[in-house]
Amino acid sequence: MTMTALPYGKVNARSTDANSITNLWQSRTPFKGNSVTGIKGAHWDTGRLPKSFAFQYDMDRKNDRIVYTVLSYGTPIAWVLNDGTEVKPAVKYSVTTSKHQGKIY
């Protein structure tokens, strides 16, 4: 697995390396892969989240509660609140997104 340091402490990680993605999730380190990304804070869009989870994400974002988000193809698939709560919606997506979920769930 090749990881390249990018500006601002970001890391370019191949999404096929489960241990690296898992470690980045656990350490809340921003990263960018081909189709999976970890960011500090909240993303501006809820992507393909089902309405109930999209509403929850929007409320958490508007209340500045989200400190870290993992996105797969632009959809938040997991996020961390400022009290340490990890939100991991039990939603089934594509095969690739399911693989991303498996690395952090």
C-alpha positions in Angstrom: 0.0 0.0 0.0 1.4 3.4 -1.0 0.5 6.4 1.1 1.6 9.8 0.0 1.6 12.8 2.3 -0.3 15.7 0.9 -0.4 19.3 2.1 -2.2 20.0 5.4 -1.5 16.5 6.8 -3.7 14.8 4.3 -2.8 11.3 3.0 -3.5 9.7 -0.3 -4.5 6.1 0.5 -5.6 3.4 -1.9 -9.0 2.3 -0.7 -8.1 -1.3 -1.2 -5.9 -1.4 1.9 -8.3 -2.1 4.8 -5.8 -1.6 7.6 -4.8 1.8 6.4 -8.4 3.1 6.0 -9.3 1.6 9.3 -6.3 3.3 11.0 -7.1 6.6 9.3 -10.7 6.4 10.5 -9.6 5.6 14.1 -7.0 8.4 14.2 -9.5 10.9 12.4 -6.8 11.7 9.8 -8.0 13.4 6.6 -7.3 11.3 3.5 -8.2 11.0 -0.1 -8.5 7.8 -2.1 -10.0 7.2 -5.5 -13.6 7.0 -4.3 -13.3 7.2 -0.5 -12.4 10.3 1.5 -12.0 11.3 5.1 -12.4 14.9 6.0 -12.3 17.0 9.2 -15.8 18.4 10.0 -18.9 17.9 7.9 -19.5 17.7 4.1 -21.9 20.2 2.6 -24.0 17.5 0.8 -25.7 14.3 2.1 -25.3 12.5 -1.2 -27.3 9.3 -1.4 -28.1 9.0 2.4 -31.7 7.9 3.0 -33.9 10.8 4.2 -33.8 9.9 7.9 -30.0 9.7 8.0 -29.7 12.8 5.7 -31.9 14.7 8.2 -29.7 13.5 11.1 -26.5 14.5 9.3 -27.9 17.9 8.4 -28.9 18.6 12.0 -25.5 17.5 13.3 -23.8 19.7 10.7 -26.0 22.7 11.4 -25.3 22.4 15.1 -21.5 22.1 14.5 -21.4 18.6 16.1 -19.6 16.7 13.3 -15.8 16.6 13.7 -14.9 14.0 11.1 -16.7 12.4 8.1 -15.9 9.5 5.7 -17.4 9.8 2.3 -17.8 7.2 -0.4 -18.5 8.7 -3.8 -19.6 11.9 -2.1 -22.0 10.3 0.3 -21.3 10.4 4.1 -21.1 6.7 5.2 -19.8 7.4 8.7 -19.1 10.5 10.9 -17.9 11.3 14.4 -19.6 13.8 16.7 -17.8 16.2 19.0 -18.8 14.0 22.0 -17.0 11.0 20.4 -20.1 9.3 19.1 -19.5 7.4 15.9 -22.5 7.4 13.5 -22.4 4.5 11.0 -25.7 4.2 9.2 -26.7 0.6 8.4 -27.4 1.4 4.7 -26.6 -0.9 1.8 -25.0 0.8 -1.3 -22.8 -0.5 -4.2 -20.2 -3.2 -3.8 -17.4 -0.7 -3.6 -19.1 1.4 -1.0 -19.9 -1.7 1.0 -16.2 -2.5 1.0 -15.5 1.0 2.3 -18.1 0.6 5.0 -16.5 -2.7 6.0 -13.2 -1.0 6.6 -14.7 1.4 9.2 -17.8 -0.5 10.6 
